[in-house]
Amino acid sequence: MIDLTRYLPSGAGIWWSQAGAEPTPLVHALLDQIGELGPRRAFCGLSWDRRLTRQLPDGLSIVSYGALGELRALSRAGRLEVLPCHFSALPRMFAERRIPADVGFVQVSPPDADSTCSLGIGVDYAADALAHTPVLIAEVNQRMPATTGTPRIPLSRFAAVVETDRPLCEAPERAPDDVEQAIARNVADLVADGDTIQLGVGPLPSAVLDCLTGHRDLGFHSGMISNGIVRLVDKGVATGARKEIDPGVIVTGMAVGSAELYERIPDLPIAFRPASYTHAPDVLARLGRLVSINSAVEVDLTGQVGSEVRRGVYIGAVGGQVDFSRAASLTGARSIIALRSRSGTESTINPALTGGVVTTARSDVDVVVTEYGSAHLTGCDLEQRARRLIAVAAPEHRERLERSLVDSKERDT
């Protein structure tokens, strides 16, 4: 095991890569040695590491841009510091030292003949953080694929390395259910041949990708990609032939999926770029056919979107939703918010956001999609928006929503 006391000065803040690129051996070494190191703050993004969340020592404080994956357990326990920021803001926040960045843990591919390594499937915020991190420690994993799109890192840049040969962490996978498949069909109807798509990962985005197999010349520019992208490449759908920039190339910051996806990456036309490119407003503004497809916790009757809080607990993130929704709505093709009409027995479409937090403004949303249809909001006044949203709400909640709309009109008169 690496002795971190040699590389972490007193009080030094730490960050590490996320998702499948999380350098688990280094993180576990930190957990084991925190008693000797003293209290520390550490930043990470999406994590599937149950040891991190279920055996977190008292001396380690975790900071993140959201409660994603296993970090939701820390959020529920009141042990997660959430930075409610756009994903596009992370590069600047690292540069301004607003995020712990004295030491960085990364997982990289084996060095090539020139003794340089790749960040592999986890470029995203890590690539932007490198320039502002004095000390880097690497897990050199024999199974991390080398990727293109971002400059490689000289092996000499690392203060220490740990060599491993382990499978990359795979995303928890659940097949889309009937509701998600219905939503996905409605979303796919809003996508035209030649559009450039942004979407997240999970059962619903996976269902959307499966519903796009009949389209042609789709492009992809997204913060993350999942297994479904492989099927679209193999079927000749994801050609990117009509993209205004990066034609023929799938642009992303990270891959979140299974071993099948990770193994195929070297053969796919993918460029892994840092957040300062994938989420940059000036870059997104050049994608004139950009369609953003994002999920939400809830939507209110004016079209405001809440994607962060449910029942008083932080469970999501601002992430890249606003970055892409605004670009798609202003300079692209359309901004889509897709969600189930119910959370348990509760409606996800409500007179006001029950979580009390607006993630995406109503002016940045073109269409809200549920399993009951699509509510087109662009060009509609507040009453028209409300009525269109009620029409795609769960049927058993529509009467209540109608009453709230009538009551609101009466209060205003």
VOGU-3710 file (C-alpha; in Angstrom, 3 decimals, decimal comma):
1> midltrylps> 0,000/0,000/0,000  1,203/3,504/-0,803  2,208/5,682/2,165  0,228/8,887/1,540  1,828/10,711/4,475  4,834/11,312/2,193  2,773/13,208/-0,374  -0,033/14,973/1,510  1,235/17,979/3,496  -0,691/19,038/6,569
11> gagiwwsqag> -4,131/20,343/5,635  -3,732/19,563/1,913  -7,028/19,227/0,054  -7,567/16,334/-2,333  -9,613/15,592/-5,452  -9,964/12,458/-7,521  -11,489/11,269/-10,784  -15,059/10,003/-10,929  -17,174/7,019/-12,015  -15,295/4,247/-13,861
21> aeptplvhal> -12,086/6,285/-13,653  -12,207/6,555/-9,856  -8,758/5,476/-8,526  -10,223/3,151/-5,908  -6,908/1,839/-4,456  -5,767/5,406/-3,762  -9,112/6,378/-2,259  -9,043/3,323/0,003  -5,481/4,150/1,049  -6,753/7,597/2,047
31> ldqigelgpr> -9,563/6,047/4,086  -7,092/3,716/5,811  -4,570/6,457/6,616  -6,789/9,420/7,474  -6,057/8,919/11,181  -2,366/9,588/10,551  -2,995/12,341/7,978  -5,396/14,378/10,085  -8,672/16,037/9,016  -8,994/16,544/5,247
41> rafcglswdr> -11,469/17,810/2,663  -11,743/15,899/-0,603  -13,659/16,561/-3,816  -15,095/13,858/-6,021  -17,952/13,511/-8,489  -20,026/10,443/-9,292  -18,910/7,513/-7,133  -20,010/3,889/-6,892  -17,639/3,131/-4,005  -19,738/1,835/-1,125
51> rltrqlpdgl> -16,762/1,780/1,203  -16,332/5,520/0,703  -19,918/6,210/1,657  -20,555/3,527/4,275  -17,206/3,570/6,079  -16,324/7,265/5,807  -13,955/8,196/8,659  -14,849/11,195/10,794  -11,681/12,978/9,709  -12,595/13,071/6,002
61> sivsygalge> -15,098/15,575/4,590  -16,442/14,890/1,093  -17,262/17,756/-1,275  -19,031/17,254/-4,610  -20,991/19,030/-7,313  -23,937/16,735/-6,549  -25,288/13,724/-4,696  -24,640/11,174/-7,420  -24,407/7,408/-7,149  -23,370/6,243/-3,700
71> lralsragrl> -22,869/9,858/-2,577  -26,622/9,988/-2,013  -26,037/7,919/1,107  -23,717/10,630/2,439  -26,284/13,268/1,535  -28,995/11,459/3,482  -26,632/11,196/6,448  -25,832/14,906/6,306  -22,171/14,248/5,506  -21,927/15,608/1,965
81> evlpchfsal> -20,942/19,174/1,117  -22,686/20,039/-2,144  -21,420/22,818/-4,413  -24,518/23,814/-6,432  -22,681/24,800/-9,595  -22,865/24,272/-13,326  -20,505/21,580/-14,576  -19,026/24,226/-16,873  -17,948/26,182/-13,776  -15,688/23,433/-12,411
91> prmfaerrip> -12,591/24,384/-14,479  -12,747/27,953/-13,169  -13,395/26,760/-9,619  -10,270/24,597/-9,730  -8,278/27,502/-11,145  -9,477/29,818/-8,368  -8,782/27,196/-5,660  -12,429/27,021/-4,629  -12,205/23,234/-4,778  -9,665/21,201/-2,753
101> advgfvqvsp> -6,780/20,779/-5,186  -3,431/20,453/-3,435  -3,239/16,772/-4,369  -5,016/14,907/-7,167  -5,649/11,165/-7,503  -6,162/9,912/-11,069  -6,468/6,588/-12,829  -4,531/6,435/-16,098  -3,634/4,095/-18,927  -0,219/2,400/-19,045
111> pdadstcslg> 2,533/4,667/-20,405  3,299/4,495/-24,107  6,728/4,412/-25,751  7,154/8,103/-24,920  6,337/7,496/-21,238  3,054/9,385/-21,410  -0,319/8,280/-20,044  -3,936/8,960/-20,905  -6,775/9,831/-18,525  -8,716/7,159/-20,391
121> igvdyaadal> -12,460/7,110/-19,852  -12,444/9,875/-17,207  -11,254/13,139/-18,742  -14,110/15,536/-17,761  -13,083/17,776/-14,803  -9,834/15,881/-14,175  -8,120/17,255/-17,280  -8,940/20,827/-16,258  -7,826/20,278/-12,664  -4,353/18,992/-13,576
131> ahtpvliaev> -2,875/22,414/-14,285  -3,895/23,681/-10,847  -2,792/20,660/-8,793  0,803/20,676/-7,502  0,926/16,992/-6,561  -0,520/14,186/-8,693  -0,643/10,522/-7,713  -1,684/7,963/-10,297  -3,147/4,506/-10,382  -1,682/3,053/-13,584
141> nqrmpattgt> -4,240/0,426/-14,542  -3,294/-2,045/-17,271  -6,971/-2,203/-18,286  -7,572/1,514/-18,680  -7,838/2,209/-22,422  -5,830/5,065/-23,844  -8,149/7,644/-25,391  -7,705/10,558/-27,753  -8,910/14,151/-27,649  -6,856/15,407/-24,687
151> priplsrfaa> -3,061/15,768/-24,306  -1,328/12,858/-22,612  0,420/13,210/-19,251  4,145/12,529/-18,849  4,796/9,784/-16,334  7,272/12,151/-14,679  4,377/14,445/-13,725  3,278/11,989/-11,036  4,811/12,170/-7,587  3,962/8,502/-7,116
161> vvetdrplce> 2,221/5,692/-8,967  0,427/2,522/-7,956  0,278/-0,179/-10,622  -2,871/-2,289/-10,931  -4,503/-4,712/-13,329  -8,170/-4,639/-12,378  -11,463/-4,300/-14,226  -12,778/-0,756/-14,502  -15,777/-0,058/-12,286  -18,987/-0,682/-14,192
171> aperapddve> -22,120/1,424/-13,889  -24,998/-0,184/-11,991  -27,397/-1,309/-14,687  -31,171/-1,727/-14,735  -33,243/-2,450/-17,820  -35,725/0,314/-18,734  -39,245/-0,437/-17,538  -42,457/0,086/-19,513  -42,851/3,686/-18,333  -39,306/4,613/-19,326
181> qaiarnvadl> -39,752/2,978/-22,707  -42,927/5,001/-23,291  -41,134/8,212/-22,359  -38,249/7,277/-24,628  -40,562/6,773/-27,609  -42,026/10,233/-27,048  -38,550/11,741/-26,812  -37,363/9,989/-29,986  -40,262/11,548/-31,897  -38,738/14,956/-31,138
191> vadgdtiqlg> -35,358/14,088/-32,641  -34,738/14,701/-36,332  -32,199/13,075/-38,615  -28,908/14,941/-38,435  -29,457/16,326/-34,926  -26,621/16,391/-32,383  -27,676/14,771/-29,122  -26,752/15,376/-25,506  -28,119/13,065/-22,842  -27,109/11,460/-19,577
201> vgplpsavld> -26,868/7,877/-18,416  -29,270/5,479/-16,745  -32,299/3,411/-17,746  -34,221/6,276/-19,365  -31,334/7,610/-21,483  -30,570/4,004/-22,442  -34,167/3,561/-23,600  -33,926/6,789/-25,612  -30,813/5,550/-27,407  -32,570/2,302/-28,271
211> cltghrdlgf> -35,483/4,280/-29,750  -33,144/6,213/-32,049  -32,045/3,220/-34,112  -34,298/4,259/-37,005  -32,727/7,729/-37,293  -29,912/8,764/-39,608  -26,692/10,745/-39,233  -27,092/11,545/-35,546  -24,225/13,327/-33,832  -23,291/13,222/-30,157
221> hsgmisngiv> -21,751/15,916/-27,990  -22,328/15,103/-24,341  -20,729/15,156/-20,923  -20,978/11,378/-20,784  -21,738/8,380/-22,965  -23,118/4,942/-22,137  -23,451/1,478/-23,691  -26,203/2,517/-26,103  -23,775/4,585/-28,128  -22,009/1,403/-29,255
231> rlvdkgvatg> -25,237/0,020/-30,743  -25,879/3,246/-32,635  -22,356/3,289/-34,053  -22,632/-0,350/-35,114  -25,975/0,308/-36,834  -24,557/3,292/-38,747  -26,849/5,757/-36,943  -24,247/7,756/-34,984  -22,223/9,061/-37,909  -21,981/12,694/-36,842
241> arkeidpgvi> -21,908/13,538/-40,531  -23,937/16,744/-40,157  -22,281/18,171/-37,042  -21,169/21,769/-37,457  -18,027/21,078/-35,408  -16,163/17,812/-34,793  -17,928/16,100/-37,714  -17,812/12,329/-37,581  -16,631/12,371/-33,971  -18,508/11,568/-30,760
251> vtgmavgsae> -17,395/14,173/-28,233  -17,648/13,380/-24,532  -15,912/13,805/-21,198  -16,382/10,343/-19,743  -17,701/6,867/-20,462  -20,133/5,405/-17,942  -21,127/1,850/-18,689  -20,100/-1,783/-18,750  -16,912/-3,643/-19,618  -18,299/-4,037/-23,139
261> lyeripdlpi> -18,288/-0,258/-23,622  -14,820/0,193/-22,136  -13,370/-2,542/-24,335  -14,874/-1,034/-27,504  -13,675/2,520/-26,890  -10,355/2,221/-28,783  -12,313/1,207/-31,909  -14,953/3,944/-31,720  -14,788/7,463/-33,226  -14,701/9,162/-29,818
271> afrpasytha> -12,782/12,205/-28,620  -12,583/12,586/-24,847  -12,432/16,290/-24,043  -12,240/18,259/-20,778  -15,249/20,028/-19,270  -13,798/23,319/-20,495  -14,636/22,086/-24,000  -17,611/19,755/-23,680  -19,664/22,261/-21,636  -18,251/25,570/-22,895
281> pdvlarlgrl> -20,955/28,052/-24,011  -18,961/29,187/-27,056  -18,508/25,577/-28,189  -22,152/24,598/-27,656  -23,322/27,721/-29,502  -21,714/26,340/-32,663  -23,931/23,242/-32,618  -26,942/24,586/-34,473  -28,844/21,274/-34,313  -28,167/20,500/-30,667
291> vsinsavevd> -30,932/18,606/-28,851  -30,480/18,366/-25,088  -32,298/15,535/-23,305  -32,209/15,759/-19,521  -34,050/14,182/-16,624  -35,587/15,840/-13,590  -37,044/15,194/-10,163  -40,027/17,470/-10,817  -41,437/20,280/-12,954  -43,833/23,016/-11,890
301> ltgqvgsevr> -46,806/24,304/-13,888  -44,772/27,134/-15,407  -42,047/24,784/-16,667  -39,435/25,354/-13,968  -37,306/22,261/-13,421  -36,046/20,805/-10,145  -33,311/18,186/-10,471  -31,539/18,417/-7,133  -33,775/17,931/-4,087  -36,473/15,445/-3,154
311> rgvyigavgg> -38,266/15,447/0,204  -35,697/17,799/1,676  -32,676/15,667/0,713  -30,141/16,571/-1,946  -30,216/13,652/-4,413  -29,079/15,136/-7,742  -26,978/17,894/-9,240  -27,107/20,956/-11,420  -24,420/19,225/-13,455  -24,491/20,012/-17,146
321> qvdfsraasl> -28,271/20,320/-17,408  -28,365/24,103/-17,606  -25,260/24,310/-19,794  -26,866/22,124/-22,438  -30,512/23,136/-21,968  -29,743/26,804/-22,447  -27,561/26,194/-25,494  -30,101/23,855/-27,094  -32,945/26,279/-26,480  -31,135/29,453/-27,582
331> tgarsiialr> -28,824/28,446/-30,410  -29,605/24,776/-31,001  -32,679/22,793/-31,972  -34,611/22,115/-28,763  -34,271/21,549/-25,037  -36,130/18,503/-23,674  -36,829/17,575/-20,061  -37,971/13,957/-19,700  -39,389/12,498/-16,501  -41,866/9,983/-15,153
341> srsgtestin> -45,248/11,478/-14,311  -45,127/9,885/-10,858  -42,610/9,341/-8,093  -44,259/6,530/-6,202  -47,816/7,788/-5,831  -46,837/11,460/-5,938  -47,020/13,653/-9,016  -43,774/14,952/-10,476  -45,686/17,835/-12,062  -46,813/20,217/-9,345
351> paltggvvtt> -48,176/23,759/-8,936  -44,820/24,688/-7,368  -41,556/22,807/-6,938  -41,889/20,812/-3,731  -38,100/20,642/-3,387  -37,952/24,428/-3,369  -34,956/24,585/-5,734  -35,056/25,674/-9,387  -32,312/23,942/-11,355  -33,298/24,991/-14,872
361> arsdvdvvvt> -35,310/28,092/-15,646  -38,593/27,737/-17,518  -37,197/29,944/-20,282  -34,591/27,266/-21,067  -37,093/24,437/-21,567  -38,795/23,813/-24,908  -40,556/20,500/-24,233  -41,441/18,469/-21,139  -41,985/14,774/-21,854  -43,663/12,097/-19,736
371> eygsahltgc> -45,113/8,705/-20,600  -48,372/10,511/-21,433  -46,972/12,744/-24,156  -45,019/15,907/-24,867  -45,851/19,371/-23,560  -44,458/21,941/-25,998  -43,882/25,137/-24,005  -42,016/27,481/-26,326  -44,142/30,494/-27,252  -46,810/29,687/-24,643
381> dleqrarrli> -47,987/32,030/-21,917  -48,196/30,842/-18,321  -51,746/29,510/-18,546  -51,054/27,669/-21,802  -47,933/26,152/-20,255  -49,872/24,969/-17,227  -52,618/23,369/-19,310  -50,128/21,585/-21,557  -48,220/20,267/-18,554  -51,417/19,094/-16,867
391> avaapehrer> -52,247/17,143/-20,028  -49,067/15,034/-19,625  -49,324/14,640/-15,850  -50,511/11,413/-14,216  -54,290/11,219/-14,819  -55,167/10,842/-11,150  -53,434/14,149/-10,350  -54,846/16,255/-13,178  -57,995/17,365/-11,338  -55,907/18,643/-8,425
401> lerslvdske> -53,597/20,475/-10,800  -56,564/22,012/-12,629  -57,973/23,234/-9,297  -54,673/24,805/-8,381  -54,614/26,611/-11,703  -58,143/27,946/-11,201  -57,350/28,976/-7,616  -54,240/30,788/-8,809  -56,205/32,717/-11,433  -58,832/33,678/-8,854
411> rdt> -56,180/34,968/-6,449  -54,741/37,105/-9,238  -58,090/38,747/-10,033
//
